[in-house]
């Protein structure tokens, strides 16, 4: 008989007196063995140059990142069910990864595994866009 799932206490949510809110159209990812840092920024083209002004960072433990993946996918799928597919401009669709070199393979024993993961995820992502482009 499997062990019973522990009871989870119900949490209440309340906003602090001051909550920082900002808009971001760019996220940079820094990962470590312990956590993932998300650095948020916004495209700035004021002086004719393309640059990202990074303004906020949040660091999350991997367990929360994995749970967030579930909730984010649910939010996207629910939004699309109610509003139609989200259109992604061709210019921001992630590019295919360049082929791995022998040097890449020698410098990181996980290079091929990671390469395959990101290629599979890109294929899934691109194929999910076919009806919305």
C-alpha positions in Angstrom: 0.0 0.0 0.0 1.6 3.3 -1.0 2.2 5.9 1.7 -0.5 8.5 2.2 0.2 11.9 0.8 0.9 14.3 3.6 -1.8 16.9 4.3 -0.8 20.3 2.8 -1.9 23.2 5.0 -4.0 25.8 3.1 -2.1 29.1 2.5 -3.6 32.5 2.3 -2.1 35.1 -0.1 -1.8 38.8 0.7 0.3 41.4 -1.0 2.9 43.3 0.9 2.2 47.0 1.4 4.7 47.7 -1.5 5.0 45.3 -4.4 7.5 45.9 -7.2 5.9 45.5 -10.6 7.7 45.8 -13.9 7.3 44.9 -17.5 9.8 42.5 -19.2 10.0 41.2 -22.7 13.3 39.4 -22.2 14.5 36.8 -19.7 18.2 35.7 -19.2 18.8 32.4 -17.4 21.6 31.7 -15.0 21.6 28.2 -13.6 23.6 26.5 -10.8 23.3 23.2 -9.1 21.1 24.8 -6.4 18.8 27.1 -8.3 17.9 29.1 -11.4 18.2 32.9 -11.6 15.8 34.7 -13.9 17.1 38.1 -14.9 14.3 40.2 -16.5 14.8 43.0 -18.9 13.3 45.1 -21.6 14.3 45.9 -25.2 15.6 49.4 -25.6 16.2 50.9 -29.0 16.2 54.6 -28.1 19.6 55.5 -29.5 19.3 53.3 -32.6 21.1 50.4 -31.0 19.4 47.1 -29.9 20.1 46.5 -26.2 18.3 44.8 -23.3 18.1 46.8 -20.1 18.1 44.3 -17.3 16.1 45.5 -14.3 15.1 42.7 -12.0 16.3 39.2 -10.9 14.6 36.4 -9.1 16.4 33.3 -8.0 14.3 30.1 -7.6 15.2 26.7 -6.2 14.9 23.9 -8.9 11.9 22.3 -7.1 9.9 25.5 -7.6 11.1 25.9 -11.2 9.7 22.4 -11.9 6.4 23.2 -10.2 6.3 26.6 -12.1 6.7 24.7 -15.4 3.5 22.9 -14.6 1.6 26.1 -13.7 3.0 28.1 -16.6 2.0 25.4 -19.2 -1.4 25.3 -17.7 -1.8 29.1 -17.9 -0.7 29.1 -21.6 -2.9 26.2 -22.6 -5.9 27.7 -20.7 -5.3 31.1 -22.4 -5.1 29.5 -25.8 -8.2 27.5 -25.2 -10.1 30.7 -24.4 -8.4 33.1 -26.8 -6.8 31.1 -29.6 -3.1 30.3 -30.3 -0.6 32.9 -29.1 1.3 34.2 -32.2 5.1 34.2 -31.9 7.0 36.5 -34.3 9.3 34.6 -36.6 12.2 36.7 -35.4 12.0 35.5 -31.8 11.5 31.8 -32.4 14.6 30.1 -30.9 17.1 29.2 -33.6 18.2 25.6 -34.2 21.4 24.8 -32.3 24.6 24.6 -34.3 26.0 21.1 -34.6 28.1 19.9 -31.7 31.8 19.8 -32.3 34.2 17.1 -31.0 35.6 19.8 -28.7 32.2 20.4 -27.2 31.7 16.7 -26.6 35.1 16.4 -25.0 34.7 19.5 -22.8 31.3 18.4 -21.3 30.3 14.8 -20.9 26.6 15.9 -20.9 26.9 18.0 -24.1 25.2 15.4 -26.3 22.3 14.8 -23.9 21.7 18.5 -23.4 21.9 19.1 -27.2 19.3 16.4 -27.8 17.0 17.9 -25.1 17.1 21.4 -26.5 16.6 20.1 -30.1 13.6 18.0 -29.0 12.1 21.0 -27.1 12.6 23.3 -30.0 10.9 20.8 -32.4 8.0 20.5 -30.1 7.8 24.3 -29.7 8.0 25.0 -33.4 5.4 22.3 -34.3 3.0 23.8 -31.7 3.1 27.1 -33.6 2.1 25.7 -37.0 -1.6 26.5 -36.6 -0.9 30.0 -35.3 1.6 31.5 -37.8 
